C-alpha cells in the first residue's frame, strides 16, 4: 500500500481489516495510526470500541479476544498494537491464524519501528494489503515535508524558510513538525511563513546558535563569534556539539572554495552543492575569506580541539582559542 492509497481509504472509509505500519520514520507511522483511529472510530464510542496494547506488555490472547469481539453500537472496532516488534515469539505465533482470516468488523493496527521481517509473523504482516513502510526521508525531501506540514495548518512557507528550518533542525520529523506548528501560530493571520519568521521562532534553539556561530566565524567577525560562543557555553551547550556544527559548516565552505578556485560561477556552485539561493551569497562570501590552505589548517585545528576536549581540557579555553585563531588568520 502507498500513502496515497491510505489517504483514499481514510477519505472513503473503506478500511483494511489489518494494518502494518512500520519503518525508520516512527513519527509518520504513529501519525498514520492516529489518523486511522480518528477516522475509523466514532469519537463518542471510543471508550467501547478502541483498545490499545503495547507489544512487550500484552499477550496474544488479549489481542485475539479483543479483535474478535464485535463492536458496540458502532460498525467497527479498532485494536492498536504499538511497538509490535516487541511482541513475544509465542504471541506472534498465536496471531498468525488471525492474519489469514481477520474479523471484517475490526481494524487491527500493528505499529513497529524496526521489525525483523525475516520472522514469519512480520513477513505475513508485510503481505497484508494494509502494509505500509515509512522509509527515512532523504535530505532533499525535508523541505517538501515542511511545506506539507505548513499546508496542514493552512499556511504556505517560502522555499528559503523551509530550507533554513531543514538545515537547523535536521531530519527529526517530530521536531520539524513542532517548529512548523510554532511558525503557523507565530504568523497569525498571515498566509505565508517567511524565512525571517523561521529565524524568529528558532532564534533561541541550540541549532540556531551553532548556525550563527559558524556564520560569524565564516565572516571572520571575532567580536560576534566570541559573544555567540560565550552565550552558548553559558546556556550549557556541549563543546563537542559546537565542534561538530563548525566542522559541518566548514566542510561546505571548503567545497565552495574548491569550486571557486575552479572558476565556477556562484549559480553553478549552488546547483552542484544544492545550496538554496537565499544562503548561497553569504556562504560564497565566507569561502572567499578563506584560502584553501587556511581551511586545511582550520580542520587540523578542529581535530586538535576535539582531542583536547576528550583529554579533559577546559571547553571555554579550547573553543575561544579556536575562534580567535580562525577569525584572525593565525591558524
C-alpha positions, 0 to 999 in steps of 0.5 A: 500500500502507498500513502496515497492509497491510505489517504483514499481509504481514510477519505472513503472509509473503506478500511483494511481489516489489518494494518502494518505500519512500520519503518525508520520514520516512527513519527509518520507511522504513529501519525498514520495510526492516529489518523486511522483511529480518528477516522475509523472510530466514532469519537463518542464510542471510543471508550467501547470500541478502541483498545490499545496494547503495547507489544512487550506488555500484552499477550496474544490472547488479549489481542485475539479476544479483543479483535474478535469481539464485535463492536458496540453500537458502532460498525467497527472496532479498532485494536492498536498494537504499538511497538509490535516488534516487541511482541513475544515469539509465542504471541506472534505465533498465536496471531498468525491464524488471525492474519489469514482470516481477520474479523471484517468488523475490526481494524487491527493496527500493528505499529513497529519501528524496526521489525525483523521481517525475516520472522514469519509473523512480520513477513505475513504482516508485510503481505497484508494489503494494509502494509505500509513502510515509512522509509527515512526521508532523504535530505532533499525531501525535508523541505517538501515535508515542511511545506506539507506540514505548513499546508496542514495548518493552512499556511504556505512557507517560502522555499528559503524558510523551509530550507533554513528550518531543514538545515537547523533542525535536521531530519527529526520529523517530530521536531520539524513538525513542532517548529512548523506548528510554532511558525503557523501560530507565530504568523497569525493571520498571515498566509505565508511563513517567511524565512525571517519568521523561521529565524524568529521562532528558532532564534533561541534553539541550540541549532540556531546558535551553532548556525550563527556561530559558524556564520560569524566565524565564516565572516571572520567577525571575532567580536560576534563569534566570541559573544555567540560562543560565550552565550552558548557555553553559558546556556550549557551547550556541549563543546563537542556539539559546537565542534561538530556544527563548525566542522559541518559548516566548514566542510561546505565552505571548503567545497565552495572554495574548491569550486571557486578556485575552479572558476565556477560561477556562484549559480553553478556552485549552488546547483552542484552543492544544492545550496538554496539561493537565499544562503548561497551569497553569504556562504560564497562570501565566507569561502572567499575569506578563506584560502584553501590552505587556511581551511586545511589548517582550520580542520587540523585545528578542529581535530586538535580541539576535539582531542583536547576536549576528550583529554579533559581540557577546559571547553571555554579555553579550547573553543575561544582559542579556536575562534580567535585563531580562525577569525584572525588568520593565525591558524 
